[in-house]
Amino acid sequence: MTEREKQYRKELFKLMQENPDLPVVPMVDGEIPGDDCGYWQGAWGYARVDEYLKPKREYDYIFFKSDDDVFDVLERYLTKDEFNTLPEDEDKCKEIYNNLPWIKAIVVYITLPE
């Protein structure tokens, strides 16, 4: 195990101890699975507390609130009709964005092994 991976694990465990009620959500690097069967080895990457938005459709993109990409999230998450009726005021759109059903979690990135 590399020193970097040890540090990532240490940080993850600290976040888990500080936030015992939060779910831990692994985000797996798309390069890890070689095909659609079996299990694939990854390595611990960095972790952070963030909020994410579950996609409405299976295999859809997962958004993270920390990315603060208000209009992209609204356009991709809302229906076309909902998006087309948004106010033109950016602050009001930010309010709608903040009121989406965000889920607070510890997000840990699973990367390719070194």
C-alpha positions as a Markdown table, in Angstrom:
| # | Residue | x | y | z |
|---|---|---|---|---|
| 1 | Met | 0.0 | 0.0 | 0.0 |
| 2 | Thr | 1.3 | 3.4 | -0.9 |
| 3 | Glu | 1.7 | 6.3 | 1.5 |
| 4 | Arg | -0.9 | 8.3 | -0.4 |
| 5 | Glu | -3.4 | 5.4 | 0.0 |
| 6 | Lys | -2.7 | 5.2 | 3.7 |
| 7 | Gln | -3.3 | 9.0 | 4.0 |
| 8 | Tyr | -6.6 | 8.7 | 2.0 |
| 9 | Arg | -7.8 | 5.9 | 4.3 |
| 10 | Lys | -6.8 | 7.9 | 7.4 |
| 11 | Glu | -8.8 | 10.8 | 6.2 |
| 12 | Leu | -11.8 | 8.6 | 5.3 |
| 13 | Phe | -11.9 | 7.0 | 8.7 |
| 14 | Lys | -11.7 | 10.4 | 10.3 |
| 15 | Leu | -14.6 | 11.7 | 8.3 |
| 16 | Met | -16.6 | 8.5 | 9.2 |
| 17 | Gln | -15.9 | 9.1 | 12.9 |
| 18 | Glu | -16.8 | 12.7 | 12.7 |
| 19 | Asn | -20.0 | 12.0 | 10.7 |
| 20 | Pro | -21.3 | 8.6 | 11.9 |
| 21 | Asp | -24.8 | 9.2 | 10.6 |
| 22 | Leu | -23.8 | 9.9 | 7.0 |
| 23 | Pro | -23.8 | 7.2 | 4.4 |
| 24 | Val | -20.5 | 6.5 | 2.6 |
| 25 | Val | -20.9 | 6.6 | -1.1 |
| 26 | Pro | -18.1 | 5.1 | -3.3 |
| 27 | Met | -17.6 | 6.7 | -6.6 |
| 28 | Val | -15.7 | 4.2 | -8.8 |
| 29 | Asp | -13.4 | 5.4 | -11.6 |
| 30 | Gly | -14.8 | 4.4 | -14.9 |
| 31 | Glu | -11.5 | 2.9 | -16.0 |
| 32 | Ile | -11.6 | 0.2 | -13.3 |
| 33 | Pro | -14.2 | -2.3 | -14.7 |
| 34 | Gly | -12.9 | -4.1 | -17.7 |
| 35 | Asp | -16.2 | -5.6 | -18.6 |
| 36 | Asp | -19.6 | -6.3 | -17.1 |
| 37 | Cys | -18.9 | -9.4 | -14.9 |
| 38 | Gly | -17.0 | -10.2 | -11.8 |
| 39 | Tyr | -15.3 | -7.8 | -9.3 |
| 40 | Trp | -12.5 | -5.4 | -10.1 |
| 41 | Gln | -9.8 | -4.2 | -7.8 |
| 42 | Gly | -9.6 | -0.5 | -7.1 |
| 43 | Ala | -7.6 | 1.7 | -4.6 |
| 44 | Trp | -8.7 | 4.2 | -2.0 |
| 45 | Gly | -8.8 | 7.7 | -3.3 |
| 46 | Tyr | -9.6 | 10.9 | -1.5 |
| 47 | Ala | -12.8 | 11.4 | 0.5 |
| 48 | Arg | -14.9 | 14.4 | 1.4 |
| 49 | Val | -18.3 | 15.3 | 2.8 |
| 50 | Asp | -20.5 | 16.6 | 0.1 |
| 51 | Glu | -24.1 | 16.4 | -1.2 |
| 52 | Tyr | -25.2 | 14.6 | -4.3 |
| 53 | Leu | -28.3 | 14.4 | -6.3 |
| 54 | Lys | -29.6 | 10.9 | -7.2 |
| 55 | Pro | -30.4 | 10.7 | -10.9 |
| 56 | Lys | -34.0 | 10.2 | -11.8 |
| 57 | Arg | -33.1 | 7.6 | -14.4 |
| 58 | Glu | -30.8 | 4.6 | -14.0 |
| 59 | Tyr | -27.3 | 5.1 | -15.4 |
| 60 | Asp | -27.7 | 8.9 | -15.4 |
| 61 | Tyr | -25.1 | 11.4 | -14.2 |
| 62 | Ile | -24.7 | 12.0 | -10.5 |
| 63 | Phe | -24.3 | 15.7 | -9.5 |
| 64 | Phe | -22.4 | 17.0 | -6.6 |
| 65 | Lys | -23.5 | 20.2 | -4.9 |
| 66 | Ser | -19.9 | 21.3 | -4.4 |
| 67 | Asp | -19.5 | 21.6 | -8.2 |
| 68 | Asp | -22.0 | 24.5 | -8.0 |
| 69 | Asp | -23.0 | 24.0 | -11.6 |
| 70 | Val | -26.5 | 25.5 | -11.1 |
| 71 | Phe | -27.8 | 25.7 | -14.7 |
| 72 | Asp | -26.3 | 22.4 | -15.9 |
| 73 | Val | -27.9 | 20.5 | -12.9 |
| 74 | Leu | -31.3 | 22.2 | -13.4 |
| 75 | Glu | -31.3 | 21.6 | -17.1 |
| 76 | Arg | -30.4 | 17.9 | -16.7 |
| 77 | Tyr | -32.4 | 17.2 | -13.6 |
| 78 | Leu | -35.7 | 19.0 | -14.3 |
| 79 | Thr | -38.0 | 18.1 | -17.1 |
| 80 | Lys | -37.9 | 20.2 | -20.2 |
| 81 | Asp | -41.1 | 21.9 | -19.2 |
| 82 | Glu | -39.9 | 22.6 | -15.7 |
| 83 | Phe | -36.6 | 24.0 | -17.0 |
| 84 | Asn | -38.3 | 26.2 | -19.5 |
| 85 | Thr | -40.4 | 27.8 | -16.8 |
| 86 | Leu | -37.5 | 28.8 | -14.6 |
| 87 | Pro | -37.1 | 32.4 | -13.6 |
| 88 | Glu | -34.4 | 34.4 | -15.4 |
| 89 | Asp | -33.1 | 35.7 | -12.1 |
| 90 | Glu | -30.0 | 33.7 | -11.2 |
| 91 | Asp | -30.6 | 34.1 | -7.4 |
| 92 | Lys | -34.0 | 32.5 | -7.8 |
| 93 | Cys | -32.6 | 29.7 | -9.8 |
| 94 | Lys | -30.0 | 29.1 | -7.1 |
| 95 | Glu | -32.8 | 28.9 | -4.6 |
| 96 | Ile | -34.5 | 26.2 | -6.7 |
| 97 | Tyr | -31.1 | 24.4 | -7.1 |
| 98 | Asn | -30.5 | 24.5 | -3.3 |
| 99 | Asn | -34.0 | 23.0 | -2.7 |
| 100 | Leu | -33.5 | 19.9 | -4.9 |
| 101 | Pro | -33.4 | 16.7 | -2.9 |
| 102 | Trp | -29.7 | 16.7 | -2.2 |
| 103 | Ile | -28.3 | 13.8 | -0.1 |
| 104 | Lys | -25.5 | 14.6 | 2.3 |
| 105 | Ala | -22.8 | 11.9 | 2.4 |
| 106 | Ile | -19.2 | 11.0 | 2.7 |
| 107 | Val | -18.1 | 10.6 | -0.9 |
| 108 | Val | -15.0 | 8.4 | -1.4 |
| 109 | Tyr | -13.3 | 8.1 | -4.7 |
| 110 | Ile | -12.1 | 4.6 | -5.8 |
| 111 | Thr | -9.3 | 4.9 | -8.2 |
| 112 | Leu | -7.0 | 2.7 | -10.3 |
| 113 | Pro | -4.4 | 0.9 | -8.2 |
| 114 | Glu | -0.9 | 2.2 | -8.5 |
